[in-house]
C-alpha cells in the first residue's frame, strides 16, 4: 500500500511540475507525460491486493471487524482511480484522433458487436483453464441493430467478467469430462427509448442468498486457494474468475454492471 501511495505521489508531483501547454509541441510533450503516468498505473490493483492479503494474514479472524472500513476506503480509491484513468486516456486518445471516436468514446458503439467479442474472449479463457466452455449466445432485440455513444473498452471489460463467471459456473455444474454438451449462456440486449439493457442468464446454479453479501466484499474468493497468492510468487497469470478485487464496484447500479445471473 505504501508503494501505491509513493506511485501516486510521484505522479502528482510530475503533473504539478509539468508546464501548461501553449502550443502543439508542448501539448505533445504533455501527452507523453500523461501516457507514462497512465501506463505506470497498471499494477495498482495487484499491489493493493497484496497489501490487503498481508493485512488479512496479520489480523486473522479479527479482520472481519475492520473489513467494512477497509472496503469503504478501497471503494472510494477505486472509484477515484476509474475517473482519473478515464480522463488520462480520454486526453491521450483525443490527441491521436481516431475516426469514429471522440477520445475513448465511440460515437456509434454497437453493443451486440462488443458482446460477441467479449463472449469469444471469455470462452477462450474458460477453455484455457477448464478445458471446455459452454456456447454463448448473444441476441439483440431491436428491428435495426442500434448504436449509441459509449466507451467500448468499459463495456467489453464488464461483459467479459460476467461471461467468465457464467462459463465457469456452467462447466463446474454440468461438465463430466471433456467436450461435454453444456447448456448455453445467453445474453439478451434490449434497446429502450432511453437506455440499453443487458440480461445474461445461465444454468450454473446462481449464487445462494447466504453468500450474496460476500460477493460484494473486496478479495472475496470462491476458490479454495486465491490465485493472487500464486501471482505474488511469480507463478500463474492474473486472476481470471472466482476471485475479484473489484466485485464491490460492480453493484447493480445499472443493467450493464449487474453481476447477478438469472
N, C-alpha and C positions, 0 to 999 in steps of 0.2 A: 504494500500500500504506500509506503514511503517512496518507493521507486516511481509509482504513478504520480504522486504529488510532485516529485522532482521533475518528471517529464513535463507536466502541465505548467509548472513554474518557469521552466526553461523556455517553453514555447510562448508563454505570456510575455516574458522579457524580450524574446526575439521580435514578437509583433509590436511591442511597445517602442522598440528602438528602430523599427523599420520606418523610413521616411514616407510621407504621404505622397502617392503617385500624382504627378502633374503632367506626364507625357507618356507616350506609348512605351518607350524604353523602360521607364520607371514602373509602369504598370506590369510589364513583362517580368521584371525583376521581383516585384511584389508577389506576383502569381507564383513564381518559383519558390518563394518562401512559404506561401500557403500550401503548395504541393508537398514540400518537405514535411511541414507540420502534419498535414493530412496523412501522409504515408507512415510517419513515425508513430501514429496513434493506433496502429493495427493490433498491437499486443496488449492493449489496456485491459480488455476483458480477461485475458489469460492471467495477467499479473494479479488482478483483483480476485480472481477465483482462487489463486494460490494463497493470497492473503487471508481470505475468508476460511479456507481449509485449515490454515495454521491456527486461526482463532478457534475454530471448532475443535481442533485437536487439543489445544491448550485448556479450553474450558470444559470439555467433555459434556456431560448431561446438562450442566449449568448454562450451556449456550442457548438453550430454548428460552431462557429468561430474557436474554438480550437480543434474540433474533428479530423481534418486531422492530426494534430501534435500528438494528443493522440493515434490515430490509428497507426501512424508510430512507436511510441515508443512501443506500445503493440505488434505490428507485429515483431519488432526486438527482443523483450523479448521472445515471444513465440517460435520463430524460434530457438533462442539460447537454450531455455529450452528443446525443442524437441531433439536437438543434445546432450545436457548433459544427458538427461534421456536415450537416445539410448546407449550412452557409458556406463553409470552406469549399465543398465540392461544387456547389452551385456557381461560385465565382470562378473556379478552375475550369469547369465545363463551358461557362459563358465565354471565357477567353478563347477557347478552342472553336466555338461556333459550329456546332453540328447541325446539319439540315434536319428540319422537323422537330428540333428541340429548342427550348429556352433554358439554357443551363442544364440541370439534370432533369428538368420537366420535359416529358414527351407530349407534344401538343395533341397528337391523336393516338393515345395509348389504347391498344386493343387488349382487353383483359383475357379473352379466350386464347390469344396467341401466347401471352405470358404464362397463363395457367398450364397450357400444354407443355411449354418448355420446362416449367417447374416440375410438372409431373414426370417428365423424362429424366430430369436430374435426380429426383427423389427415388425413382425406380432403379436407376443406375447405382445409387448409394446403397439401397436396400439389397440389391443383388451382390454387391461387393462385400457386404458384411453378413448377410443372412443367406446368401446363395440363390435366392429367388425373390420375386416381388409380385404382388397382385397386379392385375390390369388396372389402369387408371383411366377413367372415362370423364371427359370434360364436355358438358353440354351448355350451350348458350341460348337462353330463352329470349329471343328477340327476332323480329322479322328480318331486319338487316343488322348484321354484326355491328355493334356500337363501339364507339371510341370516346374517350374523354381525356382531359389533361391530368396527368399524374406522374409520379416518379416510378418508372418501371422496375428499377432495382429493388425498391422497397416492397412492391407487390410480389416480385419474384421471390425475395428472401422469405417473406411471411408465408406464402403459399408452399414453398419448398419445405419449411419447417413443419407445417401441418400435414402435408403429404407424407413426410418421413415418419411422423408419429403414427399415421393411419396405416402405412405399409408395414411397419414393424408390428403393430398390434394384430393385423390380419395374419401375417406369417406366423407369429408366435401362437396364435389361437387355432389356426386351421392347418398349418403345414405338418406333414408327417413323413418327410423325406426330402426328395429333390424334384423340382419341376412339378409340384402338385397343382391341381386345378383349384385356384383360390378365388373367393368371391371378390368382386371388383371394389375399388374405391371410386366413389362418384363425386364429381364437382359440378354443381349447378350454378350458373351465372345468370342472374336476373337483373335486367335493366329497368329501373323505376324512373319516374319523372324527375326525381332529384338525387337519386343515388344508384349505386350498383351493389348488389348483394351476392356474396359467395356462400354457398352451402356445401360443405364437404361431409360426406357420410361414409361409413364403412361398417363392416361386420366384425370388428376387432374386440367387441365386448365393452367398449367405453371405459369410463372412469367411475369407480364406486363413489357413492356420496361421502363415505367416510374419508376418502382421500382428496376430495375436491379442494379443501383448504391448503393441503400440502403442495398442490400443483403450482400455486402462486407464491411459493416461497423460493427465495434465491438459493441455488445449489441443491434443490431437491432432486433426487435421482431415483429412478425405478430400477437401476442396475444394482446388483449386489456389490460391485466394486465400481466406484466412479471412474470414468475414463480420464478425468483431469489428473488423477494420480499417475497414470501411465505417461501422460503427456509431460508431466513435470520431470519424470525420469528420462525424458528424451525418447520415449517409446510411443509407437502408435501415431494416430492422427488426431486432429481436433475433434471433440465430441460431436457425433452426428445425430444422435437421437437418444431419448431417455434421460439425458442429463442436461439441464439447462441453467445457465447463469442469468437468463433473461426472460424466463417464462412470466415473471410478475409484470413485465412490460407489455404482455400480450393479453391483458384482461379484455373482455369483450366490450370495449368502448365503441366499436363499430363492427359491422359484419365482417370486414376484411381481417380484423385482428382477433377474432374469436378462436380460442384453441379447442373449443368443445367439439365433440364428434357426436352425431346422431346415431 
